[in-house]
Amino acid sequence: MPESTAFLSKVDEQEIVAAIVIAEKNTSGEIRVHIEENSTKPLMERAKEVFHILNMDATELKNGVLFYICTQTKSFAILGDKGINDLVAPDFWNSTKDIVIEKFKAGQYKDGLIKGILEAGIQLKKHFPYDDETDTNELSNEISKG
Protein backbone atom coordinates (compact mmCIF):
# COMPACT_ATOMS: atom_id res chain seq x y z
CA MET A 1 0.00 0.00 0.00
CA PRO A 2 1.42 3.41 -0.84
CA GLU A 3 2.59 5.53 2.08
CA SER A 4 0.26 8.44 1.45
CA THR A 5 -3.40 9.17 1.99
CA ALA A 6 -3.33 10.18 -1.70
CA PHE A 7 -3.27 6.53 -2.74
CA LEU A 8 -6.80 7.10 -4.04
CA SER A 9 -7.45 9.64 -6.77
CA LYS A 10 -10.30 12.13 -6.45
CA VAL A 11 -12.25 10.04 -8.99
CA ASP A 12 -11.57 6.88 -6.92
CA GLU A 13 -12.84 8.67 -3.83
CA GLN A 14 -16.01 9.77 -5.63
CA GLU A 15 -16.65 6.18 -6.73
CA ILE A 16 -16.18 4.94 -3.15
CA VAL A 17 -18.60 7.57 -1.82
CA ALA A 18 -21.09 6.48 -4.52
CA ALA A 19 -20.70 2.88 -3.29
CA ILE A 20 -21.46 4.04 0.26
CA VAL A 21 -24.65 5.71 -0.98
CA ILE A 22 -25.69 2.50 -2.78
CA ALA A 23 -24.85 0.30 0.21
CA GLU A 24 -26.79 2.55 2.57
CA LYS A 25 -29.89 2.15 0.37
CA ASN A 26 -29.90 -1.49 1.56
CA THR A 27 -29.57 -0.74 5.24
CA SER A 28 -30.16 1.78 7.98
CA GLY A 29 -26.50 1.17 8.89
CA GLU A 30 -24.02 4.00 8.44
CA ILE A 31 -20.76 3.27 6.61
CA ARG A 32 -17.63 5.43 6.73
CA VAL A 33 -14.12 5.09 5.32
CA HIS A 34 -11.16 6.62 7.14
CA ILE A 35 -7.65 6.70 5.67
CA GLU A 36 -4.55 7.87 7.46
CA GLU A 37 -0.90 7.72 6.65
CA ASN A 38 0.42 6.56 9.99
CA SER A 39 -0.51 5.64 13.53
CA THR A 40 1.69 4.51 16.37
CA LYS A 41 -1.24 2.83 18.12
CA PRO A 42 -2.29 -0.80 17.68
CA LEU A 43 -4.71 -1.25 14.77
CA MET A 44 -7.95 -1.92 16.64
CA GLU A 45 -7.19 0.66 19.33
CA ARG A 46 -6.76 3.34 16.68
CA ALA A 47 -9.80 2.16 14.69
CA LYS A 48 -11.94 2.42 17.84
CA GLU A 49 -10.55 5.88 18.53
CA VAL A 50 -11.36 7.05 14.99
CA PHE A 51 -14.81 5.45 15.28
CA HIS A 52 -15.48 7.66 18.30
CA ILE A 53 -13.90 10.79 16.78
CA LEU A 54 -16.20 10.43 13.74
CA ASN A 55 -19.22 10.09 16.07
CA MET A 56 -19.99 6.70 14.62
CA ASP A 57 -21.05 5.52 18.06
CA ALA A 58 -23.81 8.15 18.08
CA THR A 59 -26.15 6.54 15.54
CA GLU A 60 -29.65 5.80 16.80
CA LEU A 61 -29.45 2.03 16.27
CA LYS A 62 -25.73 1.76 17.08
CA ASN A 63 -25.17 0.39 13.57
CA GLY A 64 -22.20 2.32 12.25
CA VAL A 65 -19.44 0.56 10.31
CA LEU A 66 -15.92 1.89 9.85
CA PHE A 67 -13.50 0.80 7.14
CA TYR A 68 -10.18 1.94 8.66
CA ILE A 69 -6.94 2.04 6.63
CA CYS A 70 -3.43 3.01 7.72
CA THR A 71 -1.24 3.22 4.62
CA GLN A 72 2.23 3.23 6.21
CA THR A 73 1.63 0.14 8.33
CA LYS A 74 -0.47 -1.48 5.59
CA SER A 75 -3.22 -2.07 8.15
CA PHE A 76 -6.91 -2.49 7.51
CA ALA A 77 -9.83 -3.11 9.86
CA ILE A 78 -13.60 -3.15 9.76
CA LEU A 79 -15.26 -2.08 12.98
CA GLY A 80 -18.98 -2.31 13.69
CA ASP A 81 -20.86 -0.65 16.54
CA LYS A 82 -22.59 -2.37 19.46
CA GLY A 83 -25.98 -2.67 17.75
CA ILE A 84 -24.44 -4.79 15.01
CA ASN A 85 -22.06 -6.75 17.22
CA ASP A 86 -24.88 -7.71 19.61
CA LEU A 87 -26.76 -9.39 16.74
CA VAL A 88 -24.10 -11.07 14.61
CA ALA A 89 -21.56 -13.84 15.05
CA PRO A 90 -18.05 -12.78 16.13
CA ASP A 91 -16.69 -13.63 12.66
CA PHE A 92 -19.39 -11.58 10.88
CA TRP A 93 -16.92 -9.17 9.23
CA ASN A 94 -14.36 -11.79 8.17
CA SER A 95 -15.82 -12.49 4.71
CA THR A 96 -16.12 -8.77 3.95
CA LYS A 97 -12.61 -8.14 5.23
CA ASP A 98 -11.29 -11.01 3.06
CA ILE A 99 -12.86 -9.46 -0.06
CA VAL A 100 -11.15 -6.13 0.63
CA ILE A 101 -7.76 -7.63 1.51
CA GLU A 102 -7.72 -9.80 -1.63
CA LYS A 103 -8.11 -6.69 -3.79
CA PHE A 104 -5.62 -4.69 -1.69
CA LYS A 105 -2.98 -7.39 -2.21
CA ALA A 106 -3.43 -6.93 -5.96
CA GLY A 107 -3.02 -3.15 -5.59
CA GLN A 108 -6.71 -2.57 -6.34
CA TYR A 109 -7.51 -0.31 -3.39
CA LYS A 110 -10.56 1.40 -4.85
CA ASP A 111 -12.06 -1.89 -6.05
CA GLY A 112 -11.41 -3.53 -2.68
CA LEU A 113 -13.16 -0.78 -0.78
CA ILE A 114 -16.10 -0.67 -3.19
CA LYS A 115 -16.62 -4.44 -3.06
CA GLY A 116 -16.31 -4.45 0.73
CA ILE A 117 -18.70 -1.53 1.18
CA LEU A 118 -21.33 -3.07 -1.10
CA GLU A 119 -20.98 -6.41 0.70
CA ALA A 120 -21.37 -4.66 4.06
CA GLY A 121 -24.62 -3.11 2.83
CA ILE A 122 -25.93 -6.52 1.78
CA GLN A 123 -24.93 -8.15 5.06
CA LEU A 124 -26.36 -5.35 7.20
CA LYS A 125 -29.67 -5.45 5.33
CA LYS A 126 -30.46 -8.74 7.09
CA HIS A 127 -30.42 -7.08 10.52
CA PHE A 128 -30.92 -3.39 9.71
CA PRO A 129 -33.06 -3.04 6.56
CA TYR A 130 -33.53 0.38 5.00
CA ASP A 131 -36.87 2.06 5.60
CA ASP A 132 -37.80 4.86 3.17
CA GLU A 133 -40.09 6.49 5.69
CA THR A 134 -37.90 6.58 8.78
CA ASP A 135 -34.29 6.20 7.64
CA THR A 136 -32.06 9.28 7.55
CA ASN A 137 -28.41 9.62 6.65
CA GLU A 138 -26.98 10.18 10.14
CA LEU A 139 -23.31 10.44 9.14
CA SER A 140 -21.35 11.90 6.26
CA ASN A 141 -20.54 9.55 3.39
CA GLU A 142 -17.31 11.41 2.62
CA ILE A 143 -13.96 9.71 3.16
CA SER A 144 -12.25 11.11 6.23
CA LYS A 145 -8.48 11.42 6.48
CA GLY A 146 -6.17 11.78 9.40
C-alpha positions in Angstrom: 0.0 0.0 0.0 1.4 3.4 -0.8 2.6 5.5 2.1 0.3 8.4 1.5 -3.4 9.2 2.0 -3.3 10.2 -1.7 -3.3 6.5 -2.7 -6.8 7.1 -4.0 -7.4 9.6 -6.8 -10.3 12.1 -6.5 -12.2 10.0 -9.0 -11.6 6.9 -6.9 -12.8 8.7 -3.8 -16.0 9.8 -5.6 -16.7 6.2 -6.7 -16.2 4.9 -3.2 -18.6 7.6 -1.8 -21.1 6.5 -4.5 -20.7 2.9 -3.3 -21.5 4.0 0.3 -24.7 5.7 -1.0 -25.7 2.5 -2.8 -24.9 0.3 0.2 -26.8 2.6 2.6 -29.9 2.2 0.4 -29.9 -1.5 1.6 -29.6 -0.7 5.2 -30.2 1.8 8.0 -26.5 1.2 8.9 -24.0 4.0 8.4 -20.8 3.3 6.6 -17.6 5.4 6.7 -14.1 5.1 5.3 -11.2 6.6 7.1 -7.7 6.7 5.7 -4.6 7.9 7.5 -0.9 7.7 6.7 0.4 6.6 10.0 -0.5 5.6 13.5 1.7 4.5 16.4 -1.2 2.8 18.1 -2.3 -0.8 17.7 -4.7 -1.3 14.8 -7.9 -1.9 16.6 -7.2 0.7 19.3 -6.8 3.3 16.7 -9.8 2.2 14.7 -11.9 2.4 17.8 -10.5 5.9 18.5 -11.4 7.1 15.0 -14.8 5.5 15.3 -15.5 7.7 18.3 -13.9 10.8 16.8 -16.2 10.4 13.7 -19.2 10.1 16.1 -20.0 6.7 14.6 -21.1 5.5 18.1 -23.8 8.1 18.1 -26.2 6.5 15.5 -29.7 5.8 16.8 -29.4 2.0 16.3 -25.7 1.8 17.1 -25.2 0.4 13.6 -22.2 2.3 12.3 -19.4 0.6 10.3 -15.9 1.9 9.9 -13.5 0.8 7.1 -10.2 1.9 8.7 -6.9 2.0 6.6 -3.4 3.0 7.7 -1.2 3.2 4.6 2.2 3.2 6.2 1.6 0.1 8.3 -0.5 -1.5 5.6 -3.2 -2.1 8.1 -6.9 -2.5 7.5 -9.8 -3.1 9.9 -13.6 -3.2 9.8 -15.3 -2.1 13.0 -19.0 -2.3 13.7 -20.9 -0.7 16.5 -22.6 -2.4 19.5 -26.0 -2.7 17.8 -24.4 -4.8 15.0 -22.1 -6.8 17.2 -24.9 -7.7 19.6 -26.8 -9.4 16.7 -24.1 -11.1 14.6 -21.6 -13.8 15.0 -18.1 -12.8 16.1 -16.7 -13.6 12.7 -19.4 -11.6 10.9 -16.9 -9.2 9.2 -14.4 -11.8 8.2 -15.8 -12.5 4.7 -16.1 -8.8 4.0 -12.6 -8.1 5.2 -11.3 -11.0 3.1 -12.9 -9.5 -0.1 -11.2 -6.1 0.6 -7.8 -7.6 1.5 -7.7 -9.8 -1.6 -8.1 -6.7 -3.8 -5.6 -4.7 -1.7 -3.0 -7.4 -2.2 -3.4 -6.9 -6.0 -3.0 -3.1 -5.6 -6.7 -2.6 -6.3 -7.5 -0.3 -3.4 -10.6 1.4 -4.8 -12.1 -1.9 -6.1 -11.4 -3.5 -2.7 -13.2 -0.8 -0.8 -16.1 -0.7 -3.2 -16.6 -4.4 -3.1 -16.3 -4.5 0.7 -18.7 -1.5 1.2 -21.3 -3.1 -1.1 -21.0 -6.4 0.7 -21.4 -4.7 4.1 -24.6 -3.1 2.8 -25.9 -6.5 1.8 -24.9 -8.2 5.1 -26.4 -5.3 7.2 -29.7 -5.4 5.3 -30.5 -8.7 7.1 -30.4 -7.1 10.5 -30.9 -3.4 9.7 -33.1 -3.0 6.6 -33.5 0.4 5.0 -36.9 2.1 5.6 -37.8 4.9 3.2 -40.1 6.5 5.7 -37.9 6.6 8.8 -34.3 6.2 7.6 -32.1 9.3 7.6 -28.4 9.6 6.7 -27.0 10.2 10.1 -23.3 10.4 9.1 -21.3 11.9 6.3 -20.5 9.5 3.4 -17.3 11.4 2.6 -14.0 9.7 3.2 -12.2 11.1 6.2 -8.5 11.4 6.5 -6.2 11.8 9.4 
